[in-house]
Amino acid sequence: MQSAKLRLERELTAARERWLVERQQIVEQKEAEKREALLEVRNQSEKDYKEFLQEHKDTLNKALTEARKQFSRDKVRLLFALVELFYF
């Protein structure tokens, strides 16, 4: 009876050790999966942010170019108005 109890205790201890090892492996695997998922989210966020900046950069550059053209047209119009005012 004593040897059966001892044998069961050893088996239980061995099973507990296996369970702890398996549990640790699962925890490590889940942590690795989380890190990989976070890395994917970070990479996608950086990509989206760069695309966003590029799109708005183009929009702002177009608006600035159009504003400069409009300024040049207005300046020419004002100069002609001044010429007409003083010379005619």
Secondary structure, DSSP 8 states (H G I E B T S, - for coil): -HHHHHHHHHHHHHHHHHHHHHHHHHHHHHHHHHHHHHHHHHHHHHHHHHHHHHHHHHHHHHHHHHHHHHHHHHHHHHHHHHHHHHH-
